[in-house]
Amino acid sequence: MGRKFLTPSFLLCTAVFSVVFLGGCNANVANVPSAAAAGADKARVEKAEHSGGATIAVKPDSPANTVRVFYKNLREKRFREAIFLTNLRPAIEGLTDAELKEFQVDLESIARNVPADLEINGEIISGSKATVTAKIPDDETGKPVVQEIRLRQVNGVWIILTVDEAAEQIIRKEGRNYFYALRIETHEDEARSMLERISKAQIAYSAQNGGSFADVQTLIAAELLPRDVLSSASTGYNYAVKITEGGKRYFATATPAAYGKSGKLSFVFETDGRRIPKIFSKDNGGQPLKK
């Protein structure tokens, strides 16, 4: 999907933007000036990891300072100021404070992981492009690892590159609608993933209970499902499981909590006549596909 951020695992992470800034600005994001520069970058990162990452002096108006200020703003929950330092800026410029607040849950999940003291290890400038290395928590383990952050100079100001050129063009075109569309796509992907997770939980429960299936609360109590399935706050969807045929069959649904904002597609997971599980989806105006 065109709007997805270039991250190792976008879905990630359950929060919509949680990997965008913490681990999303890696070496794959921007073009490297040359193959030699790419080799130098790799050697520099390996050296920093081996040595524990020696801290450098951060000069005002430098790429390293942009990185430092970005994470400082993020940690202090000044999200607008933080995003203004990235090439996501066109997507947030037109949002009012009230509209930005709609993304508060997603953005605060990022801020929690920002270290109080960001350790910046290196900076290489090549014309209007730059690479900064810093120790940033890994999006999977949470442990600080040396990562590369690429920047570009625009009108004398360094900005962090969080998306590639194709996505940047989409952002310029869609402007304030970009984050809303991204959130919908993300929540819809998460809805599919959660239904698949419910299916796996049912298989595990059924294997231990004579072929019978269970409701959501029972699956949670058996530690087969996360409690997130009960709330739409982070997922954007309401989930339901209905047991039929005396516990021998079931179907699960995912319905947008706020149609048009948290999602548009409604989903149902069920087995067909041959007992083959399938997920069906369509825009049903925010109503469940099956009750």
N, C-alpha and C positions, 0 to 999 in steps of 0.2 A: 504494500500500500504506500502511495506516494508521500504521505505525510509523516511516516514513521521516522523517528530520530535514528541516527546511526549509532547504535549502542550494541555491546556484546549480547545483551539479553534485554530487549525493550520490555518484554512482558514478564513485562517483566517485573521483576519487581512488580508489586501490585499497584503502586502509586503511578499515576499517569506520567509524571515528570521526574520520578525519583532517580532514573538512571541518566537523564539528560545531562545533568550537571555533575553527578558523582560517578565518573567512569565512562561517560558518554563522549567526552572530548579526547578520544584516543588517536593513535597514529593513522587510523583509516579515514578520519574526517575530512582532512583538507589535502590539497595537492602539495607534494614535496618539491622544492625547486629543482632537484636533480638526484640522480641515483647515488652520487657521491655524498650528497647531503643526507640522503636516507640512511646510508651506511654509517655516517657520522652520528646521526640521531640515535640509531640502534646501539652503537658502541657507548654513547654517552649515557643512555638509560641503563645499560648493563653495568657500567662503571658505577653509576649512582646507587644501583641496587646492591652491588657488592660492597661498596664503602659505607653503606648506611645513609648516603645522601648528604653531602656537605652543603650547608646553607649558604646562599649567596647574598650579597648586598643588593637590595631592591631599590632602584633609582626611581624618582618621580617620573610620571608620564612614560614609563617603560612597559613592555609587554608583561613583565613579571609583576609590576605594580597593578596592572589591570586585573590579573588573575587574583592577586591578594585582595583587592577591593571587592571583586566579584564575590569571592567566598565569604568575605566579611559581611557584605550586605545580605547574602543568603542566610548566614548564621543568625544575623540580627533580624531576620524576617522582613527586610526591606526588598521585597521581591521585584517591584517595578524597577528600582535602581539597579538591581542585580541583572535583570534580563536586558536592560538598556545597554549593558556592556557586552552583549552577544549579538549574533546575526539573527536572533529571534525578535529583535526590537520592533519591526513592523507589525508583528502579531499582537503586541501589547500596547502600542502607542494609542490606539483608538479605544481601549477599554477604560471604562470609568472605574473608580475605586470599588464601587458596589459590584461591578461585573468581575473585577479581579478577585474579589473576596469569594466568589463562587468556586475558585480553584484553591482556596485556602488549605483544605484538607490535604490535597495533593502536594502543594508546595511546602507545607509545614513538615511533611514526612521527609522531605529532602533536608531541610534545615537542621533536623535532629542529628543528622549524620556528619555534619560539617565539623571538623576539628577546631578547637579553640585557637590553636597555634598551627597554622598551615605552614608546612616546611617546604619551601621552594628551593630546588636543587640546582637548576640551570636555566639558561636563557640563550637562545641563538637567534640572531636577527639576520635576515637575508632580504634586503630591499624592503618591500612592503609586507613581507611575511615573517612570521616568527614562531618559534617553538619554545614553550616553557615546560620544564619538568617539575613536578611537585608530588609529595606523598599524599595521596588521597585514598580514603577508605574504598576498598574493593566492593562492588555492588553485590557480590555474593557472600564473601566471607566477613566483610566489615573491617578487615585488617588493612592498615595503611600500606600502600604499595606505590612505587614510583610510576607515574603515568604522564603521558605527554598531552599537552594542551596547545592547540594550534590557534594562531591569531592572524588577523589581517589588519593593516593600517588603512583607515578610511578618513580622509580629510584631516590627517594629522592625529587621529585617535585610534588606539588599538582596540579591536573588538575580538571576542572569543568566537571561534567557529564551532557551533554545536550541530549544524546540519550541513549537508553538501550543497553544491550549487543548484541542483535540480529542486531540492526542497526549499532552498532560499527563494527561488523564483516563484514557487507556489505561495510562500509566505507573503511575498510582496504583492501578489495578485489577490490573495484572500484577506490579508490584513487581519483585522480583529476577529474574523470568523474562523481563523486557522485553529486556534486553541479549542474552540467549541467542536469543530469537525474532528480534530485529533482525539478529544476526549470521548466522543461518541464511538469512533472507530476502536479505540482502546477498550472501552467498556464492552463493546460487542465481542471483541476477541476474548476478553476475560470471561464473558458469559459462556461462550463455547467451551473454554477451558474448564470452567467450574462444572458445567454439565458433564463433561468427560470425567472429571474428578468424582462427581456423584456416582457415575456409572461404575468406576473402579471401586468405590466404597461399597456399593451394593454387591458387587461380585465377591469382595472379601467377606462381607457380612453374610451373604447367602451361603458361602462355602462352609461357614462355621455354624449355620443355623438351619440345617436341613433344607436348603433351597429357598428359604423365605427371605423376603426383602423387608426393609425397615424405613420408618419415616426419618426426617432430618434430625430431630432431637435425639433419636436412638443412635444414629450414625455418629453424631457429635459426641455423645456419651461414650461410645465405643472408640473414640479418638480416631475415627476414620475420615472425619470432615473437620475443617476449621470453623470456628464460631463466626467468621466473617460471612458465612453463607446466610446468617440470620439478619444481617444488616446491609442496607444499600448505601451506607455512608461512603464507603471506599470503593465498592464495586459498581454502584450506579444501577444495579438490578435487584429485583425481588425474585427469590427462588422458592419453588414449592415442589414437593414430592407427594404424589398420591399413590397409595397402595391399592391394588385391585386383585380380584380373583383369590381372595383369602390370603394375600401375602405372596402369591406366586408370580405376580406381575406388578409393574409400576410404570409411571411416567413422571418425568421431571420437567418443569417449565422455568424459563427465565424471562422476566418481563421488565421493561424499562421503568425505573422508579419515577423518573420525570421525562415523559415522552418528548423527544426533540431536544432535550438537554443532556440527559445521561445516556440516551440510546434511542434508536428508532426501531430496530428489529426486535420482534418477539421470537423466542425459541422454545422448542419442545424436544425432549429426548425420549424416545420410546422404541420398542422393538416392533418390527413388522410381522407379517403372518408367518414368516419363517424364523422368527425369534432373532433376527439380525438387528442389532441396535443402530439407530440412525438419529441424527440431529436435523430437524427441519427448522427453517427460519423464514419470516416474512414481516414486512411492515404491516402490523395489525392495529395501527392507531393507538398503541400503548396498552392493548388488551392481551391477556394470555391466549395462546394458541389452543389450549385445551384446559378444561376445568374438571 
